[in-house]
């Protein structure tokens, strides 16, 4: 596949045809995501009568975001760390480039099979029943991770396996500063007769670009979980809070600790991925600093 786009994606800003294409992916509002298809070795925007197999995400056009042109490289790096270092199931992804060398994130749609068949898939805003009409403009941030856990238990036959996968995603998002892990960024997908937790997508270190929160949901881990003294004192959770959350959603303590133990240090192989990423040198340093700060918070000992 040719990684250089044969068109200038920035020309499509606010163009009606592309705005319509974007709506075909998400009706929650115009997002800077374009349905794409690969013809031969060329990446193209999918036409009206074509089922897209990939999604293109250029750098956002919102000039208020810090270092916005680095966002595709950030997402690609964070997804690769999740997959390669921690073994988290993720959407296949990569980077392609504009003719001026600007990175554009590309991901393969895991709900489209090689034969073109589309698998049923639903995000947790829909599953839980949150919409703009019901919960207002910021509905996707309205809830807690326990709400998602309850929905997994209610809708997934092999719920214990997927609950562990979900739990690790919450820990990963906290350590790698993904403050945008909202209800629409988790989904169930049906393979065969059963629904399973979909591969992870939209993983990104948001702290590089905005001053965000620890979690992407207003309710945090749970609306009624007992917070550690560290959480009360500092405003940030520590390992003890994740242990309590794991127990609350039905996981075995031994399995909880096995997952949490992966995150007590910043692995050298993760640092190597940062070093070889397409981030600028300044953002590489900031990325590592942010993750180390999160790990330091995570390792604080609760009384």
C-alpha positions as MATLAB code, in Angstrom:
seq = 'XXXXXXXXXXXXXXXXXXXXXXXXXXXXXXXXXXXXXXXXXXXXXXXXXXXXXXXXXXXXXXXXXXXXXXXXXXXXXXXXXXXXXXXXXXXXXXXXXXXXXXXXXXXXXXXXXXXXXXXXXXXXXXXXXXXXXXXXXXXXXXXXXXXXXXXXXXXXXXXXXXXXXXXXXXXXXXXXXXXXXXXXXXXXXXXXXXXXXXXXXXXXXXXXXXXXXXXXXXXXXXXXXXXXXXXXXXXXXXXXXXXXXXXXXXXXXXXXXXXXXXXXXXXXXXXXXXXXXXXXXXXXXXXXXXXXXXXXXXXXXXX';
ca = [
       0.000    0.000    0.000;
       1.287    3.458   -0.920;
       1.464    5.444    2.360;
       1.299    8.791    0.523;
      -2.242   10.053   -0.072;
      -2.952   11.008   -3.667;
      -5.144   13.932   -2.564;
      -4.892   16.854   -0.154;
      -7.129   15.880    2.758;
      -7.094   19.448    4.116;
      -8.972   20.584    1.015;
     -11.972   18.642    2.286;
     -12.508   20.857    5.338;
     -16.203   21.807    5.430;
     -16.807   20.427    1.931;
     -20.370   19.163    1.758;
     -19.565   15.826    0.116;
     -16.999   14.959    2.785;
     -19.231   16.230    5.596;
     -21.818   13.752    4.332;
     -19.189   11.011    4.234;
     -18.263   11.799    7.812;
     -21.909   11.525    8.872;
     -21.996    8.011    7.446;
     -19.547    6.974   10.169;
     -21.057    8.868   13.082;
     -24.360   10.677   13.427;
     -23.323   12.190   16.765;
     -21.864   15.209   14.985;
     -19.375   16.067   12.312;
     -16.120   14.393   13.307;
     -12.910   14.682   11.386;
     -13.042   11.051   10.354;
     -13.284   10.037    6.719;
     -14.513    6.668    5.388;
     -11.788    5.238    3.166;
     -11.215    2.325    0.832;
      -8.023    0.903   -0.651;
      -7.999    0.441   -4.441;
      -4.903   -1.477   -5.504;
      -2.259    0.217   -3.382;
      -3.969    3.639   -3.275;
      -5.980    5.002   -0.330;
      -9.145    6.834   -1.428;
     -12.185    8.395    0.206;
     -15.048    5.888   -0.109;
     -17.744    6.859   -2.579;
     -21.481    6.958   -1.877;
     -22.008    3.400   -3.102;
     -18.868    1.923   -1.579;
     -18.629    0.311    1.840;
     -15.611    1.784    3.589;
     -13.059   -0.649    4.979;
     -10.843    1.920    6.701;
     -11.137    5.254    8.515;
      -8.798    8.203    7.967;
      -8.212   10.703   10.773;
      -6.116   13.736    9.815;
      -4.838   16.267   12.324;
      -7.902   18.095   13.729;
      -8.586   21.501   12.227;
      -9.332   22.982   15.663;
      -6.434   25.419   16.105;
      -7.037   25.662   19.885;
      -5.551   22.189   20.429;
      -1.883   22.177   21.455;
       0.400   20.548   18.873;
      -2.679   19.404   16.942;
      -0.639   18.241   13.930;
       0.955   15.593   16.160;
      -2.392   14.006   17.132;
      -2.315   11.269   14.424;
       1.218   10.271   15.510;
       0.105   10.292   19.167;
      -2.861    7.996   18.494;
      -0.766    5.606   16.404;
       1.913    5.442   19.121;
      -0.582    4.906   21.962;
      -2.413    2.183   20.042;
       0.891    0.448   19.280;
       1.974    0.570   22.934;
      -1.379   -0.955   23.964;
      -1.050   -3.741   21.413;
       2.673   -4.505   21.369;
       3.616   -3.917   25.011;
       0.485   -4.920   26.919;
      -1.165   -7.377   24.519;
      -4.410   -5.380   24.404;
      -6.639   -6.275   21.454;
      -6.790   -3.161   19.256;
      -8.070   -2.105   15.863;
      -5.390   -2.552   13.174;
      -3.856    0.856   12.515;
      -1.011    2.755   10.930;
       0.058    6.120    9.568;
      -0.153    7.446    6.056;
       1.006   10.874    4.948;
      -0.118   13.867    2.952;
       2.062   14.912    0.047;
       3.547   17.547    2.364;
       4.571   14.835    4.844;
       1.859   15.487    7.442;
       0.867   12.230    9.243;
      -2.715   10.966    8.921;
      -3.961    8.145   11.154;
      -5.541    5.183    9.352;
      -7.377    2.301   10.990;
      -9.079   -0.759    9.566;
     -12.763   -1.187   10.419;
     -13.030   -4.402   12.443;
     -16.801   -4.517   11.898;
     -16.298   -5.131    8.161;
     -15.302   -8.665    7.146;
     -13.075   -9.374    4.097;
     -16.169  -10.366    2.101;
     -17.770   -6.966    2.828;
     -20.252   -8.242    5.411;
     -20.862   -5.843    8.289;
     -20.947   -7.238   11.835;
     -23.544   -5.817   14.247;
     -21.837   -3.380   16.626;
     -23.122   -0.980   19.261;
     -21.316    1.496   21.488;
     -22.080    1.772   25.202;
     -23.820    5.136   24.984;
     -26.444    3.360   22.892;
     -26.430    0.190   25.023;
     -26.878    2.131   28.274;
     -29.457    4.428   26.683;
     -27.600    7.746   26.750;
     -28.292   10.195   23.933;
     -28.208   13.935   23.345;
     -32.012   14.052   23.644;
     -31.951   12.287   27.020;
     -28.713   13.471   28.658;
     -27.782   16.651   26.765;
     -24.951   17.697   24.477;
     -22.198   15.970   26.488;
     -24.134   12.712   26.919;
     -21.169   10.493   26.027;
     -19.294   11.693   29.140;
     -22.310   11.134   31.391;
     -21.792    7.984   33.451;
     -19.177    5.839   35.156;
     -17.060    2.858   34.130;
     -19.136    0.716   36.455;
     -22.127    1.482   34.193;
     -20.218   -0.071   31.271;
     -19.182   -3.043   33.429;
     -22.826   -3.720   34.345;
     -23.769   -3.603   30.663;
     -20.981   -6.059   29.788;
     -22.245   -8.448   32.445;
     -25.799   -8.161   31.143;
     -24.983   -8.560   27.436;
     -21.911  -10.809   27.162;
     -22.225  -14.536   27.818;
     -18.481  -14.939   28.519;
     -18.553  -11.756   30.571;
     -15.653  -12.604   32.920;
     -13.137  -12.748   30.042;
     -14.311   -9.446   28.589;
     -14.551   -7.833   32.030;
     -10.818   -8.433   32.490;
     -10.160   -6.923   29.066;
     -12.309   -3.918   29.959;
     -10.624   -3.511   33.354;
      -7.169   -3.455   31.778;
      -8.327   -0.853   29.263;
      -9.424    1.421   32.127;
      -6.025    1.033   33.807;
      -4.187    1.605   30.517;
      -6.224    4.740   29.760;
      -5.402    6.152   33.195;
      -1.665    5.434   33.000;
      -1.376    6.671   29.409;
      -3.496    9.774   30.106;
      -6.416    9.121   27.769;
      -8.936   11.599   29.158;
     -11.371   10.970   26.302;
     -12.320    7.357   27.097;
     -16.077    8.062   27.011;
     -19.146    5.854   26.467;
     -18.866    5.893   22.667;
     -15.232    4.741   22.776;
     -16.203    1.270   24.029;
     -18.400   -1.073   21.998;
     -19.826   -4.565   21.791;
     -19.560   -6.447   18.498;
     -21.395   -9.628   17.520;
     -19.332  -12.491   16.185;
     -21.393  -15.588   15.531;
     -24.272  -15.672   18.005;
     -22.582  -13.799   20.835;
     -21.671  -10.226   21.632;
     -18.100   -9.570   22.782;
     -16.170   -6.471   23.795;
     -14.847   -4.910   20.597;
     -11.121   -4.317   20.080;
      -9.845   -1.061   21.602;
      -9.905    2.069   19.454;
      -9.326    5.823   19.850;
      -6.530    5.358   22.408;
      -4.518    8.583   22.718;
      -2.522   10.515   25.319;
      -4.882   13.507   25.451;
      -2.767   15.336   28.058;
      -0.317   16.264   25.295;
      -2.993   18.447   23.696;
      -5.529   19.508   26.341;
      -5.645   19.928   30.100;
      -7.921   17.004   30.837;
      -9.203   14.877   33.670;
      -8.008   11.503   34.928;
     -11.018    9.778   33.370;
     -13.202   10.286   30.325;
     -16.447    9.837   32.271;
     -17.878   12.331   34.759;
     -18.655    9.550   37.251;
     -15.107    8.176   37.199;
     -14.667    4.539   38.160;
     -17.940    4.275   40.071;
     -20.503    6.634   41.548;
     -20.451    4.981   44.986;
     -17.066    3.283   45.367;
     -15.118    4.104   48.535;
     -12.156    6.278   47.561;
      -8.712    5.729   49.042;
      -7.253    8.337   51.369;
      -4.771    9.121   48.559;
      -7.658    9.852   46.176;
      -9.327   12.129   48.744;
      -6.083   13.918   49.554;
      -4.643   14.390   46.059;
      -7.694   14.221   43.798;
      -6.081   11.358   41.841;
      -6.649    7.602   42.238;
      -3.920    5.178   43.261;
      -3.589    1.421   42.858;
      -5.916    0.753   45.809;
      -8.766    2.493   43.960;
      -8.327    0.247   40.937;
      -8.194   -2.824   43.206;
     -11.544   -1.818   44.725;
     -12.997   -1.152   41.285;
     -11.846   -4.552   40.020;
     -13.459   -6.274   42.997;
     -16.658   -4.253   42.536;
     -17.080   -5.387   38.919;
     -16.619   -9.047   39.848;
     -12.972   -9.824   39.142;
     -10.849  -12.198   41.222;
      -8.173  -10.482   43.327;
      -5.364  -12.606   41.866;
      -6.331  -11.602   38.320;
      -6.699   -7.949   39.331;
      -3.155   -7.918   40.712;
      -1.759   -9.669   37.645;
      -3.109   -6.827   35.492;
      -2.137   -3.998   37.854;
       1.417   -5.295   38.240;
       2.010   -4.582   34.539;
       1.625   -0.859   35.165;
       3.908   -0.180   38.129;
       6.813    0.776   35.844;
       7.218    2.343   32.411;
       8.624   -0.498   30.273;
      11.823    0.176   28.342;
      10.218   -1.294   25.227;
       7.415    1.316   25.518;
      10.024    4.072   25.823;
      11.660    2.668   22.670;
       8.351    2.914   20.785;
       8.025    6.548   21.904;
      11.587    7.221   20.742;
      10.890    5.721   17.294;
       7.499    7.409   16.890;
       6.642   10.336   14.605;
       6.154   12.694   17.560;
       8.432   15.729   17.750;
      11.370   15.430   20.176;
       9.627   17.805   22.584;
       6.428   15.745   22.586;
       8.379   12.508   23.000;
       9.831   13.927   26.231;
       6.412   15.180   27.352;
       4.763   11.832   26.569;
       7.246    9.958   28.759;
       7.041   12.584   31.530;
       3.227   12.394   31.611;
       3.184    8.583   31.774;
       5.828    8.529   34.521;
       3.770   11.047   36.516;
       0.705    8.814   36.181;
       2.694    5.762   37.287;
       3.973    7.712   40.293;
       0.377    8.582   41.250;
      -0.705    4.978   40.686;
       2.039    3.664   43.000;
       1.181    5.911   45.943;
       0.482    3.788   48.986;
      -2.923    4.135   50.608;
      -3.125    3.945   54.404;
];
